[in-house]
Amino acid sequence: MTDPELRAQSFEIAWKYLDQSGLLTGEHKASARFILNRIDRMMLRGERRRLLLSNAAIDAYRLRPLVVTLNA
């Protein structure tokens, strides 16, 4: 599997989970950018496990409102 395929599949898993669980909030473009950023950073460090990439993106997205609140 190529890196673009891995990235796309990891994103799709994370997006579907967050969407179906009702956790996607705000503008979808910003949410997509946030999820892809997390996946990209992990891939740059060498991670290639699709489920780990998607689960880490989900966890980071779930914590995002808390982080934003604490920094406000």
N, C-alpha and C positions, 0 to 999 in steps of 0.2 A: 504494500500500500504506500502510495506517495504521501509526502507531507501535506499537500493541499487536500487530498482525500481524507487523511486522518483528521485534519483541522475541521473540515466540513462535517464529517461524521460525529466528531466530538461535540461540535456546536449544535448539531441537530438533536442529539440526545439531550443535551442540557436544555435547549430551547423548548423541546416538546414537554419535558418534565415540568419545567417552570410554568409553561403556559397551561398545561392540563391541571396543575395543582393550584392555579390561581395566584401564583406568587409574582408573576410579571407585573410590574407597576411602572407608571410613567411612560415616557415616549419609547416606543419599541426600538427605534434607531439607536438611542443611547444605551438601552439595555443590551442590544446585540453587540455594540461596540465594547461594553464592559465585559461581556462573556468571552468574546473573541480575544480581548486583551489578556485575560487570565490564561486562556488556552495557549496563546502565542508565547507568553512569558515562560510557561512550563515547557513548551516545545523547544524554546531557545536553550533551556537548561538540559535538554536531552531526553525529556520524557516522551515516550511513544505509546504508552498504554492508553487506549481510547477511553475506557471507562474511568480510569483515574483522572484523565484530563477533563472529562465531562462532569464527574462528581466534584472535583475541586472547583470548577467554574460555578456549579450549583451552590456549593457551600459559600463561596466568596460572594455570590449574588445575594444569598439569604442574609449574610452578615452586613451587606452594604448599607441598609438603612441605619443600623446600629452605629457603624463607623461614621456615617454622615452626621448623625445626631450628636455623637460624642465630639466631633470636630467643629460643630457649629457654635 
